[in-house]
Amino acid sequence: MLTKRHLDSASVAIATVAILLVSSHVPSVAATAALDGKKLFNDKTCFACHSVGAKSLGPGPELTQVAYQRDATWLRAWLADPQKIKKDTIMPKIVWKSQAEMDAVIDYILSAKRPIPAADSTNGAKLMDDYTCTSCHAIHKKGGKPQFPDLAVEVKGHDAAFLDRWLQNPQAVKPGTFMATFPLTPTQRKAIVDYLVSLKVKK
């Protein structure tokens, strides 16, 4: 026969188990703070090379619109071992304490994406700004990073048809290229091609 004492002991035991189960699923304040992507971006000194939301003053490109170029899967592979993807990259291999740390930084970078105004779809120069193309590429030596080609020089050897194929699917034109495929509509692609062709005659 169960006495009151037995029942009280059983209640305490059940309550203890319940508390342990609940607490095991609730992250501590410290753990939550450790997964702050923006904080980790700074803690890992990513800001020394890159920026998010502003022009990059370091050797790496601005990352504000990188979500239009790369998805989380690609970024995980890149952040795990950059040299495996691009042997001559200046990007160092970062030491991560956990996959969660890396994913928090990736979430932070991808969340920075700004929408592309529909009104800019026929304005190639504006679209280049919207997608922050000059975060990698210079145009007549303005903007860009030295590890990427100057577009004013690059377009000289190519016609509009080639540039259209390139923007539509860089990998199909040059397998293994580091250039990403942007989600351009045919109208946007034509506007950018027209702008790039115009660079041939501008100084």
C-alpha positions as CSV (number, residue, x, y, z in Angstrom):
1,M,0.0,0.0,0.0
2,L,1.3,3.5,-1.0
3,T,1.7,5.9,1.9
4,K,1.7,9.7,1.7
5,R,5.4,9.5,2.1
6,H,5.8,7.3,-1.0
7,L,3.5,9.5,-3.0
8,D,5.5,12.6,-2.0
9,S,8.8,10.9,-3.0
10,A,7.3,9.9,-6.3
11,S,6.1,13.4,-7.0
12,V,9.5,14.8,-6.3
13,A,11.2,12.3,-8.6
14,I,8.7,13.0,-11.4
15,A,9.1,16.8,-11.0
16,T,12.9,16.4,-11.1
17,V,12.8,14.4,-14.3
18,A,10.5,16.9,-15.9
19,I,12.8,19.8,-15.0
20,L,15.8,18.0,-16.5
21,L,13.9,17.2,-19.7
22,V,12.8,20.8,-20.1
23,S,16.1,22.3,-19.3
24,S,17.9,20.1,-21.7
25,H,15.9,21.6,-24.6
26,V,16.2,25.3,-23.5
27,P,19.6,26.8,-24.5
28,S,21.4,28.9,-21.9
29,V,21.8,32.6,-22.4
30,A,25.5,32.0,-23.1
31,A,24.8,29.4,-25.7
32,T,22.3,31.6,-27.5
33,A,24.7,34.5,-27.5
34,A,27.4,32.2,-28.9
35,L,25.2,31.5,-31.9
36,D,24.7,35.2,-32.8
37,G,25.9,35.3,-36.4
38,K,26.8,38.9,-36.5
39,K,28.8,38.6,-33.3
40,L,30.6,35.5,-34.7
41,F,31.3,37.4,-37.9
42,N,33.1,39.9,-35.8
43,D,34.7,37.4,-33.4
44,K,36.2,35.5,-36.3
45,T,37.5,38.8,-37.7
46,C,35.6,38.3,-41.0
47,F,35.2,42.1,-41.0
48,A,39.0,42.4,-41.7
49,C,38.4,41.3,-45.3
50,H,34.6,41.5,-45.8
51,S,31.7,43.8,-45.0
52,V,28.0,43.3,-44.8
53,G,25.8,46.3,-45.6
54,A,28.6,48.6,-46.7
55,K,31.5,48.8,-49.1
56,S,34.3,46.4,-48.2
57,L,37.6,48.1,-47.3
58,G,39.5,44.8,-47.0
59,P,40.8,42.4,-49.7
60,G,37.5,40.4,-49.8
61,P,34.3,41.4,-51.5
62,E,31.3,42.9,-49.8
63,L,28.8,40.2,-48.9
64,T,25.5,42.1,-48.7
65,Q,24.0,40.5,-51.8
66,V,25.9,37.2,-51.7
67,A,22.5,35.4,-51.3
68,Y,21.8,36.1,-55.0
69,Q,25.0,34.1,-55.9
70,R,25.4,31.4,-53.3
71,D,23.1,29.2,-51.2
72,A,23.7,27.8,-47.7
73,T,25.1,24.5,-49.0
74,W,27.7,26.2,-51.1
75,L,28.7,28.6,-48.3
76,R,29.1,25.6,-45.9
77,A,31.5,24.0,-48.3
78,W,33.4,27.3,-48.9
79,L,33.7,28.1,-45.2
80,A,34.8,24.6,-44.4
81,D,37.7,24.6,-46.9
82,P,38.0,27.6,-49.3
83,Q,41.1,26.2,-51.1
84,K,39.2,23.0,-52.0
85,I,36.9,25.1,-54.1
86,K,39.3,27.8,-55.4
87,K,43.0,26.8,-55.0
88,D,44.3,30.3,-55.5
89,T,41.9,32.0,-53.1
90,I,43.3,34.4,-50.5
91,M,40.5,33.3,-48.2
92,P,42.0,31.6,-45.1
93,K,40.5,28.4,-43.6
94,I,38.6,29.4,-40.5
95,V,38.6,27.3,-37.4
96,W,35.0,26.6,-36.3
97,K,34.1,25.2,-32.9
98,S,30.9,23.7,-34.3
99,Q,28.7,23.4,-37.3
100,A,26.3,25.6,-35.5
101,E,28.8,28.4,-35.4
102,M,29.3,28.3,-39.1
103,D,25.6,28.1,-39.8
104,A,25.0,31.1,-37.6
105,V,27.4,33.2,-39.7
106,I,25.8,31.9,-42.9
107,D,22.4,32.8,-41.7
108,Y,23.6,36.3,-40.8
109,I,25.2,36.8,-44.3
110,L,22.2,35.4,-46.2
111,S,19.7,37.5,-44.2
112,A,21.4,40.7,-45.4
113,K,20.0,40.3,-48.9
114,R,18.3,43.4,-50.2
115,P,15.5,43.2,-52.8
116,I,16.2,44.1,-56.4
117,P,13.8,47.0,-57.5
118,A,11.6,45.9,-60.4
119,A,12.0,49.4,-61.9
120,D,15.7,48.7,-62.5
121,S,15.2,45.7,-64.8
122,T,16.0,47.6,-67.9
123,N,18.9,49.7,-66.5
124,G,22.0,47.6,-66.7
125,A,24.2,50.0,-64.7
126,K,21.7,50.2,-61.9
127,L,21.3,46.4,-61.8
128,M,25.1,46.1,-61.5
129,D,24.8,48.3,-58.4
130,D,21.8,46.4,-57.1
131,Y,23.6,43.1,-57.3
132,T,26.9,44.7,-56.0
133,C,28.8,43.4,-59.0
134,T,31.6,45.8,-58.3
135,S,32.2,44.2,-54.9
136,C,34.2,41.7,-56.9
137,H,34.8,43.4,-60.3
138,A,36.3,46.8,-61.1
139,I,35.0,48.8,-64.0
140,H,37.7,51.0,-65.6
141,K,39.8,50.4,-62.5
142,K,37.1,51.7,-60.2
143,G,35.8,49.4,-57.4
144,G,36.3,45.6,-57.3
145,K,39.1,43.5,-55.9
146,P,42.4,42.8,-57.6
147,Q,41.8,39.0,-57.7
148,F,38.9,39.5,-60.0
149,P,39.0,40.8,-63.6
150,D,38.1,44.4,-64.6
151,L,34.9,44.1,-66.6
152,A,35.9,47.0,-68.9
153,V,38.9,44.9,-70.0
154,E,37.2,41.5,-69.9
155,V,34.4,42.5,-72.3
156,K,36.7,43.6,-75.0
157,G,37.2,40.2,-76.4
158,H,33.5,39.1,-76.3
159,D,30.4,40.0,-78.1
160,A,26.8,40.4,-76.8
161,A,25.9,36.8,-77.6
162,F,28.8,35.5,-75.6
163,L,28.1,37.8,-72.6
164,D,24.4,36.7,-72.6
165,R,25.4,33.0,-72.5
166,W,27.9,33.7,-69.8
167,L,25.4,35.5,-67.6
168,Q,22.8,32.8,-68.2
169,N,25.1,30.0,-67.1
170,P,28.8,30.6,-66.5
171,Q,29.6,27.0,-65.7
172,A,28.2,25.9,-69.1
173,V,30.6,28.3,-70.9
174,K,33.6,27.7,-68.6
175,P,33.3,24.6,-66.4
176,G,34.9,25.2,-63.0
177,T,34.7,28.9,-63.1
178,F,34.3,30.7,-59.8
179,M,31.7,33.0,-61.3
180,A,28.2,32.3,-59.9
181,T,24.9,32.2,-61.7
182,F,22.7,35.1,-60.8
183,P,18.9,34.8,-60.9
184,L,18.5,37.2,-63.8
185,T,15.4,37.5,-65.9
186,P,15.9,37.7,-69.7
187,T,15.1,41.5,-69.5
188,Q,17.7,42.0,-66.7
189,R,20.3,40.0,-68.5
190,K,19.8,42.0,-71.7
191,A,20.1,45.2,-69.8
192,I,23.4,44.1,-68.2
193,V,24.8,42.8,-71.5
194,D,23.9,46.1,-73.2
195,Y,25.7,48.0,-70.4
196,L,28.8,45.7,-70.6
197,V,29.0,46.2,-74.3
198,S,28.9,49.9,-73.8
199,L,32.0,49.7,-71.7
200,K,34.0,48.9,-74.8
201,V,33.8,52.5,-76.0
202,K,33.9,54.2,-72.7
203,K,37.2,55.3,-71.1
